Amino acid sequence: MTAGTAAPSTTASASLEPLASLADASTRHALGPLHFLAIGGGATPESTEVSLEQDIALVEQTLPAPGAVLFAGGSGSESVRELDPNAGGDPVLLALGDLFNPRQGRRSRYRPSRFASERATVDSVEARLGEALSKGDGPLLVYVAAHGDQGTTPRDNSIALWGGQSLTVKDVAEIHERHKRALRLVATSCFSGGFAELAFQHADEHAGPSRVARCGLFAGTWDRETSGCDANPDRRAQESYGLHFIHALGKTDKVGHPLPLDALDYDHDGKVGLLDAHTRARIASVSFDVPTTTSERWLRSVEHGKAPIDRKILPEDLAVVDQLGKALGLTDEVAVERKWKAVEHQLDELNDVLDDAEDDLDARTASLTSALLERWPMLDDAYNPDFGGTFTKNRDAIAQILESSVDATAHREAEGAVDAADARVAEAEVVEARVLRLRLAYETLHKASALLHRGGSAADYYRSLLECERAPP
């Protein structure tokens, strides 16, 4: 879930003043320590798609209280964007907007969120997180459904918060290391795997294992985008890691149908833990997400070899290999590698076709915009004081160029070619991601077998991360 480049975060020593003005917020379910903190939304209303609201609402319903929710602009703010295919407006004016200033929110409606929440600004999130970590003995569960940005290194990755500022991996590490309370982080944002650096002290691989107890589960690796930002409110049309993860914690499939415990309890401890839900998402999600965890990050940092797979050590990855492999018809490593090479080659070819289609569309767009601007130079600026009068006086002539000219016909054909090529790429990206999940599961099994058989402090820390990730919410 991408977002525009955000400004640097304020320091983690933010004042607790933002909380004072929210003392009566209904998200304060109890005076005692919070069990969970749910953070969501985008930096603006346009980037706060309804699916993010739906995910946070489900988190609040599923996780044990007490908890607090920080979402977009907070209660009362018209922060949530829903797709409105029947939105009114002058079709000629809308066509001009799509040509000169395309934006995803134009055919949308906005409304307040359907739950009580505080504003998810960087100041309020940092203050809330610090306050929650300063109280309580049990681990604090933080769930993030937001947009993310990729930094220069994984520890520079960030989540975009309301108002355009961001919270980086380094920020979270700094805040947590001032306290002793254990932290478990679940993040569904693009590039969320950067938060797997929390396995290390100061989120720095060279500083060794974290000295405060923490772990995390993430929708994607540090360098990949994730799905889950959908303005369509129909949950049946959505498909993402977060949707499957939250429903799995509630022992249902993605549309809410009950699932038996043995379909979700991959480690056979009689409960559905966080890693169980994570595993369910890896298997069931038909999306381009490639989930990861802190334990996987630590494993790849300390184990550079491999060993024959010990089927007794990682039941979750075995489930991915067995169940996802069966679903994809890839029942061994040789088949997975062969499929991986084939889909990578296919993606390269499809992206070349898409690049060519986009180049052609750029050329057709330039021709069409030139045909309009050479007659009405202000049409690309709706804020120009002459725009309104010019549009009203010449609407029919503008419509004729947009609808019937040779340039318009060529532009529509180029748009159709881009849409078709983009759909083929998107379909292939889902296949690529699911094959990559299998490929990484095999790699994890080989590396974990080597590390755990060798033993030592690195293996002990790996086990502690797994224990943290496997715990129920």
C-alpha positions in Angstrom: 0.0 0.0 0.0 2.0 2.9 -1.2 1.9 6.5 -0.3 3.8 9.6 -1.4 7.1 10.5 0.1 6.5 11.7 3.7 8.3 14.3 5.7 10.7 13.1 8.4 9.0 12.0 11.6 9.1 14.1 14.7 11.2 12.7 17.5 9.8 10.0 19.7 9.9 12.3 22.7 6.7 14.0 21.5 4.6 15.6 24.2 1.7 13.7 25.6 -0.4 16.8 25.1 -2.3 15.3 22.1 -3.7 12.7 24.4 -5.0 15.2 27.0 -7.5 16.6 24.5 -8.7 13.1 23.8 -9.3 12.0 27.4 -13.0 11.4 26.7 -12.4 9.4 23.5 -14.5 6.2 23.5 -11.4 4.2 22.4 -10.3 4.5 26.0 -12.0 1.3 27.1 -10.3 1.0 30.4 -8.1 2.9 32.8 -5.6 0.1 33.0 -2.9 -0.8 30.5 -3.9 -1.2 26.8 -3.8 -4.7 25.3 -3.7 -3.5 21.8 -3.1 -0.3 19.7 -4.7 -0.2 16.2 -3.3 2.4 13.8 -4.7 3.0 10.4 -5.6 5.2 7.5 -3.7 7.4 5.1 -2.0 10.7 5.1 -5.0 12.3 3.4 -8.7 11.4 2.9 -7.9 10.4 -0.7 -5.4 7.8 0.6 -7.7 6.5 3.4 -9.5 3.8 1.4 -12.5 2.1 2.9 -10.7 -1.2 3.2 -8.4 0.2 5.7 -11.3 1.3 7.8 -12.9 -2.2 7.5 -9.7 -3.9 8.6 -9.3 -1.6 11.6 -12.9 -2.2 12.6 -12.4 -5.9 12.4 -9.2 -5.7 14.5 -11.1 -3.8 17.2 -13.9 -6.4 17.2 -11.5 -9.4 17.2 -8.7 -8.4 19.7 -9.3 -8.6 23.4 -10.0 -5.2 25.1 -8.8 -2.8 26.3 -7.5 -1.2 23.2 -7.2 2.2 21.5 -7.7 3.1 17.9 -5.9 5.9 16.0 -7.3 6.3 12.5 -6.8 9.0 9.9 -8.3 12.3 11.0 -10.1 10.8 14.0 -13.8 10.8 14.9 -15.9 13.2 13.0 -13.3 13.8 10.2 -14.6 12.9 6.8 -11.5 10.8 6.2 -12.8 7.6 4.6 -12.9 7.3 0.8 -15.4 5.0 -0.9 -15.6 4.3 -4.6 -18.7 6.0 -6.1 -19.1 4.7 -9.7 -22.4 6.6 -10.0 -20.9 10.0 -8.9 -22.6 12.9 -10.8 -20.9 15.8 -12.5 -20.5 17.1 -16.0 -19.0 14.3 -18.0 -17.1 16.7 -20.2 -15.6 18.4 -17.1 -14.7 15.0 -15.7 -13.1 13.9 -18.9 -10.9 17.1 -18.8 -9.9 16.3 -15.3 -9.0 12.7 -16.2 -6.9 14.0 -19.1 -5.1 16.9 -17.4 -5.1 16.0 -13.7 -6.0 12.3 -13.1 -6.5 11.3 -9.5 -7.9 8.2 -7.9 -10.4 10.0 -5.6 -12.4 11.9 -8.3 -15.2 9.3 -8.5 -15.4 8.8 -4.8 -17.4 9.9 -1.8 -16.0 10.7 1.7 -17.5 10.1 5.1 -16.4 9.8 8.8 -15.2 6.4 10.0 -17.8 4.1 11.5 -15.9 3.8 14.8 -14.6 6.2 17.5 -10.9 7.0 17.0 -8.2 9.4 17.8 -6.2 11.2 15.0 -3.4 9.1 13.6 -0.8 11.9 13.4 2.8 11.1 14.1 2.7 13.0 17.4 -0.3 11.2 18.7 0.9 7.8 17.5 4.3 8.3 19.1 2.7 9.5 22.3 0.2 6.7 22.5 2.8 4.1 21.7 5.2 5.4 24.4 2.4 5.6 26.9 1.1 2.1 26.2 4.6 0.6 26.4 5.2 2.3 29.8 2.3 0.4 31.5 1.5 -3.3 31.8 3.3 -6.6 32.1 1.9 -8.5 29.1 3.0 -7.8 25.6 1.4 -4.9 23.7 0.0 -5.8 20.3 0.2 -3.0 17.7 -1.7 -3.5 14.5 -1.0 -1.1 11.5 -3.2 -0.9 8.5 -1.8 2.1 6.6 0.4 3.1 3.6 4.1 2.6 3.6 7.2 4.1 2.0 10.5 2.4 1.2 13.7 4.0 2.5 17.3 3.8 1.6 17.7 0.8 3.9 15.1 -1.4 5.6 15.4 0.5 8.9 14.5 3.7 7.0 11.2 2.3 5.8 8.1 4.0 7.2 4.4 4.2 7.5 2.6 7.3 6.3 0.5 9.0 9.0 -2.3 11.6 8.9 -1.0 15.0 7.9 1.9 13.7 5.7 4.5 12.8 8.3 5.9 9.3 8.8 6.9 6.9 11.4 10.1 4.9 10.6 11.4 1.6 11.7 14.1 3.5 13.6 11.5 5.6 15.4 9.6 2.5 16.6 12.8 0.9 17.8 13.8 4.1 19.7 10.5 4.4 21.4 10.4 0.7 22.4 13.9 0.7 23.8 13.0 3.3 26.4 10.6 0.7 27.9 10.7 -2.9 29.0 7.2 -4.0 28.0 7.2 -6.6 25.2 5.9 -5.5 21.8 4.3 -7.5 19.0 3.8 -5.6 15.7 1.6 -6.6 12.8 1.8 -4.3 9.8 0.1 -4.6 6.4 1.6 -1.6 4.7 3.8 -1.6 1.6 7.4 -2.3 2.4 6.3 -3.3 5.9 9.0 -6.0 6.1 11.4 -3.2 6.9 10.0 -3.5 10.4 11.5 -7.0 10.6 14.7 -5.1 11.5 13.1 -4.8 15.0 14.7 -8.3 15.5 17.9 -6.3 16.1 18.9 -3.8 18.7 18.3 -0.2 17.4 16.8 -2.0 14.3 20.4 -2.3 13.2 21.6 -5.7 12.0 25.2 -4.9 13.2 24.0 -4.2 16.8 23.0 -7.8 17.5 19.6 -9.1 18.8 17.1 -6.8 20.4 17.6 -6.5 24.2 13.9 -5.8 24.7 11.4 -8.5 23.8 9.6 -7.9 20.5 8.6 -9.6 17.3 6.5 -8.8 14.2 4.6 -10.2 11.3 4.3 -8.3 8.0 2.3 -8.4 4.8 5.3 -7.9 2.6 9.1 -7.9 2.5 11.0 -4.6 2.9 11.3 -4.0 -0.8 7.8 -5.1 -2.1 4.5 -3.3 -2.2 1.4 -5.0 -0.7 -2.3 -5.2 -1.5 -5.2 -4.1 0.7 -5.9 -0.5 -0.2 -9.3 -0.7 -1.9 -11.9 2.0 -2.2 -14.5 -0.6 -3.1 -16.5 -1.3 0.1 -17.5 -4.8 -1.1 -15.4 -7.1 1.0 -16.0 -10.0 -1.5 -14.0 -8.0 -4.1 -11.1 -7.6 -1.7 -8.1 -9.9 -1.4 -5.2 -9.2 0.9 -3.0 -10.4 3.6 -4.7 -8.3 6.3 -8.2 -9.5 5.3 -7.2 -13.2 5.7 -5.0 -12.5 8.8 -7.7 -10.8 10.9 -10.4 -13.3 9.9 -8.1 -16.2 10.8 -7.7 -14.8 14.3 -11.5 -14.9 14.5 -11.5 -18.5 13.2 -13.2 -17.7 9.9 -12.4 -17.4 6.3 -12.1 -14.1 4.5 -15.9 -13.7 4.1 -16.7 -14.7 7.7 -17.6 -18.4 7.4 -16.4 -20.4 10.4 -13.3 -22.5 10.1 -12.5 -25.5 12.3 -9.6 -25.1 14.7 -7.5 -27.7 13.0 -7.7 -25.8 9.8 -5.9 -22.8 11.5 -3.9 -24.3 14.3 -0.7 -25.1 12.4 1.5 -25.5 15.4 -1.1 -27.8 17.1 -1.1 -25.9 20.4 -4.9 -25.8 20.6 -5.1 -22.0 19.9 -4.9 -19.7 16.9 -1.8 -17.6 17.4 -0.5 -14.7 15.4 1.8 -16.9 13.3 -1.1 -19.3 12.6 -3.1 -16.3 11.2 0.0 -15.2 9.3 0.4 -18.7 7.8 -3.3 -18.8 6.8 -2.8 -15.6 4.9 0.3 -17.0 3.2 -1.6 -20.0 2.0 -5.1 -18.5 1.2 -4.5 -15.0 0.0 -4.7 -14.7 -3.8 -2.8 -11.5 -3.9 0.7 -10.1 -4.7 1.6 -10.1 -1.0 4.8 -11.9 0.1 4.6 -12.0 3.9 7.6 -12.2 6.3 8.4 -12.1 10.0 11.1 -11.0 12.4 12.2 -14.7 12.9 12.7 -15.0 9.1 14.8 -11.9 9.1 17.0 -13.1 12.0 17.4 -16.5 10.4 18.6 -15.1 7.1 21.0 -12.8 9.0 22.7 -15.5 11.0 22.4 -18.7 8.9 24.2 -18.7 5.5 24.1 -22.4 4.9 21.3 -25.0 4.6 20.5 -28.5 5.7 18.1 -31.2 4.7 14.6 -30.3 5.9 13.6 -31.5 9.3 9.8 -31.8 9.2 9.5 -31.5 12.9 10.7 -28.0 13.5 8.6 -25.5 11.5 5.0 -26.7 11.1 3.9 -23.4 9.7 6.3 -23.4 6.8 5.5 -27.1 6.2 1.9 -26.1 5.9 2.8 -23.5 3.3 4.8 -26.0 1.3 2.2 -28.7 1.5 -1.1 -26.7 1.2 0.0 -23.9 -1.1 2.1 -26.2 -3.1 -0.9 -28.5 -3.7 -3.1 -25.5 -4.6 -0.5 -24.4 -7.2 0.3 -27.9 -8.4 3.9 -27.5 -7.3 4.7 -30.5 -5.0 8.5 -30.3 -4.8 11.4 -27.8 -4.9 12.3 -28.7 -8.4 8.8 -27.8 -9.7 8.8 -24.6 -7.7 12.1 -23.5 -9.1 11.0 -24.3 -12.7 7.8 -22.4 -12.2 9.6 -19.5 -10.6 11.9 -19.1 -13.7 9.0 -19.3 -16.0 6.8 -16.7 -14.3 9.8 -14.3 -13.9 10.4 -14.6 -17.7 6.7 -14.1 -18.4 6.6 -11.0 -16.1 9.6 -9.5 -17.9 7.8 -9.9 -21.3 4.5 -8.6 -20.0 6.1 -5.6 -18.4 7.9 -4.8 -21.7 4.4 -4.9 -23.4 3.0 -2.6 -20.7 5.9 -0.2 -21.0 5.4 0.1 -24.8 1.6 0.6 -24.3 2.3 3.3 -21.7 4.7 5.1 -24.0 2.1 5.0 -26.8 -0.5 6.4 -24.4 1.8 9.2 -23.4 2.2 10.2 -27.0 -1.5 10.0 -27.7 -2.2 12.1 -24.5 0.2 14.7 -25.7 -1.5 14.9 -29.1 -5.0 15.2 -27.5 -4.0 17.8 -24.9 -2.2 19.8 -27.6 -5.4 19.9 -29.7 -7.3 21.3 -26.8 -4.7 23.8 -25.4 -3.9 25.3 -28.8 -7.4 26.6 -28.8 -8.1 27.1 -25.1 -4.8 27.5 -23.2 -6.3 27.6 -19.7 -8.1 24.2 -19.9 -5.3 22.5 -18.0 -5.9 24.8 -15.0 -9.3 24.7 -13.4 -8.2 27.4 -10.9 -7.5 29.9 -13.7 -10.0 32.8 -13.4 -10.9 32.4 -17.1 -11.5 28.6 -16.9 -15.1 28.7 -15.9 -16.2 31.2 -18.5 -14.2 29.5 -21.3 -15.5 26.1 -20.4 -19.1 27.2 -20.3 -18.9 29.1 -23.6 -17.1 26.3 -25.5 -18.4 23.2 -23.8 -19.8 21.6 -27.0 -16.7 22.3 -29.0 -14.5 20.8 -26.2 -16.8 17.8 -26.0 -16.5 17.2 -29.8 -12.7 17.1 -29.6 -12.8 14.8 -26.5 -15.3 12.4 -28.0 -15.1 12.4 -31.8 -11.7 13.7 -32.9 -9.1 11.4 -34.4 -6.8 12.2 -31.5 -9.5 11.2 -29.0 -10.1 7.9 -30.8 -6.4 7.1 -30.8 -6.2 8.1 -27.1 -9.1 5.7 -26.1 -7.5 2.9 -28.0 -4.2 3.5 -26.3 -5.9 3.6 -22.9 -7.6 0.2 -23.7 -4.2 -1.3 -24.6 -2.7 -0.1 -21.3 -5.6 -1.4 -19.3 -5.4 -4.8 -21.0 -1.6 -5.0 -20.5 -1.8 -3.9 -16.9 -4.4 -6.6 -16.2 -2.1 -9.3 -17.6 0.8 -8.0 -15.5 -1.4 -7.9 -12.3 -2.5 -11.5 -12.9 1.0 -12.6 -13.4 2.2 -10.7 -10.3 -0.2 -12.7 -8.1 1.1 -16.0 -9.5 4.7 -14.7 -9.0 4.0 -13.8 -5.4 2.4 -17.1 -4.5 5.3 -19.0 -6.1 7.7 -16.8 -4.2 6.0 -17.6 -0.9 6.6 -21.3 -1.6 10.2 -20.7 -2.6 10.9 -18.7 0.6 9.1 -21.4 2.7 11.5 -24.0 1.4 14.5 -21.8 2.0 13.3 -21.1 5.5 13.0 -24.8 6.3 16.5 -25.5 5.0 18.1 -22.7 6.9 16.1 -23.3 10.1 17.1 -27.0 10.0 20.7 -26.0 9.8 20.5 -23.4 12.6 18.5 -25.4 15.1 20.6 -28.5 14.6 23.8 -26.5 15.2 22.3 -24.8 18.3 23.9 -21.9 20.2 22.8 -18.4 21.1 21.6 -17.5 17.6 19.4 -20.6 17.6 18.0 -19.7 21.1 17.1 -16.2 19.9 15.5 -17.6 16.8 13.3 -19.9 19.0 12.4 -16.9 21.2 11.2 -14.9 18.2 9.1 -17.9 17.0 7.6 -18.2 20.5 6.7 -14.5 20.4 5.2 -14.8 17.0 3.2 -17.9 17.8 1.5 -16.5 20.9 -2.3 -15.9 20.6 -3.5 -12.3 20.6 
